[in-house]
Amino acid sequence: MKKVSLSRHRYSLDWFTVDQVEVSLDTCWHYEMQFRLGCWYLMHRQYDKSQEKWLNRSELDFRLDDPADAVMKLGDRVYRFSNIHDENLSKEVSDLMKRVSARSEAS
């Protein structure tokens, strides 16, 4: 099973830290990138073959430190972009894709 490492931004013991989290690129995993309160979060969904349905795995969700890197590494495993507040999602996704494009051209 192939995995990629993403930077997670989190609050720990009264301090903000950034660490690395491995996420799967296996076909039974899909990810939603959700914009809320000015930040991008990675939401996890896993297909359970025995139950034959998709399960939300919210215990694995986290705030992305580098959302452009996540888009590049996850590729087609990102199945949706969403928001839960009144932010302009079109503008935020457009800004994110510009950062992805700039990084792709630089590499």
CORNOR-V786299 format. One record per residue. RES is the residue in one small letter. SS is DSSP state (alpha for helix, beta for strand, coil for the rest). PHI is phi in whole degrees, 0 to 359 (* if undefined). BURIAL is 1 if it has 9 or more other C-alpha atoms within 8 Angstrom, else 0. Layout:
res=RES ss=SS phi=PHI burial=BURIAL
res=RES ss=SS phi=PHI burial=BURIAL
This chain:
res=m ss=coil phi=* burial=0
res=k ss=coil phi=279 burial=0
res=k ss=beta phi=228 burial=1
res=v ss=beta phi=234 burial=1
res=s ss=beta phi=256 burial=0
res=l ss=beta phi=239 burial=1
res=s ss=beta phi=276 burial=1
res=r ss=beta phi=253 burial=1
res=h ss=beta phi=257 burial=1
res=r ss=beta phi=215 burial=1
res=y ss=beta phi=259 burial=0
res=s ss=beta phi=219 burial=0
res=l ss=coil phi=51 burial=0
res=d ss=coil phi=63 burial=0
res=w ss=beta phi=210 burial=0
res=f ss=beta phi=272 burial=0
res=t ss=beta phi=228 burial=0
res=v ss=beta phi=236 burial=1
res=d ss=beta phi=223 burial=0
res=q ss=beta phi=257 burial=0
res=v ss=beta phi=232 burial=0
res=e ss=beta phi=270 burial=0
res=v ss=beta phi=234 burial=0
res=s ss=beta phi=276 burial=1
res=l ss=coil phi=256 burial=1
res=d ss=coil phi=299 burial=0
res=t ss=coil phi=295 burial=0
res=c ss=coil phi=275 burial=0
res=w ss=beta phi=246 burial=1
res=h ss=beta phi=230 burial=1
res=y ss=beta phi=231 burial=1
res=e ss=beta phi=248 burial=1
res=m ss=beta phi=259 burial=1
res=q ss=beta phi=245 burial=1
res=f ss=beta phi=264 burial=1
res=r ss=beta phi=210 burial=1
res=l ss=coil phi=50 burial=0
res=g ss=coil phi=84 burial=0
res=c ss=beta phi=225 burial=0
res=w ss=beta phi=263 burial=1
res=y ss=beta phi=240 burial=1
res=l ss=beta phi=256 burial=1
res=m ss=beta phi=256 burial=1
res=h ss=beta phi=254 burial=1
res=r ss=beta phi=228 burial=1
res=q ss=beta phi=230 burial=1
res=y ss=beta phi=274 burial=1
res=d ss=beta phi=265 burial=1
res=k ss=coil phi=294 burial=0
res=s ss=coil phi=290 burial=0
res=q ss=coil phi=268 burial=0
res=e ss=coil phi=55 burial=0
res=k ss=beta phi=204 burial=0
res=w ss=beta phi=277 burial=0
res=l ss=beta phi=244 burial=0
res=n ss=beta phi=282 burial=0
res=r ss=coil phi=249 burial=1
res=s ss=alpha phi=297 burial=0
res=e ss=alpha phi=292 burial=0
res=l ss=alpha phi=261 burial=0
res=d ss=coil phi=294 burial=1
res=f ss=beta phi=203 burial=1
res=r ss=beta phi=279 burial=1
res=l ss=beta phi=279 burial=1
res=d ss=coil phi=279 burial=0
res=d ss=coil phi=225 burial=1
res=p ss=alpha phi=297 burial=1
res=a ss=alpha phi=295 burial=1
res=d ss=alpha phi=298 burial=1
res=a ss=alpha phi=297 burial=1
res=v ss=alpha phi=299 burial=1
res=m ss=alpha phi=295 burial=0
res=k ss=alpha phi=282 burial=0
res=l ss=alpha phi=277 burial=1
res=g ss=alpha phi=54 burial=0
res=d ss=alpha phi=284 burial=0
res=r ss=alpha phi=284 burial=1
res=v ss=beta phi=278 burial=1
res=y ss=beta phi=262 burial=0
res=r ss=beta phi=196 burial=0
res=f ss=beta phi=247 burial=1
res=s ss=beta phi=212 burial=1
res=n ss=beta phi=217 burial=1
res=i ss=coil phi=239 burial=0
res=h ss=coil phi=237 burial=0
res=d ss=coil phi=271 burial=0
res=e ss=coil phi=296 burial=1
res=n ss=coil phi=281 burial=0
res=l ss=alpha phi=298 burial=1
res=s ss=alpha phi=302 burial=0
res=k ss=alpha phi=294 burial=0
res=e ss=alpha phi=295 burial=1
res=v ss=alpha phi=293 burial=1
res=s ss=alpha phi=299 burial=0
res=d ss=alpha phi=299 burial=0
res=l ss=alpha phi=297 burial=1
res=m ss=alpha phi=293 burial=1
res=k ss=alpha phi=295 burial=0
res=r ss=alpha phi=293 burial=1
res=v ss=alpha phi=297 burial=1
res=s ss=alpha phi=299 burial=0
res=a ss=alpha phi=297 burial=0
res=r ss=alpha phi=291 burial=0
res=s ss=alpha phi=297 burial=0
res=e ss=alpha phi=291 burial=0
res=a ss=alpha phi=286 burial=0
res=s ss=coil phi=265 burial=0
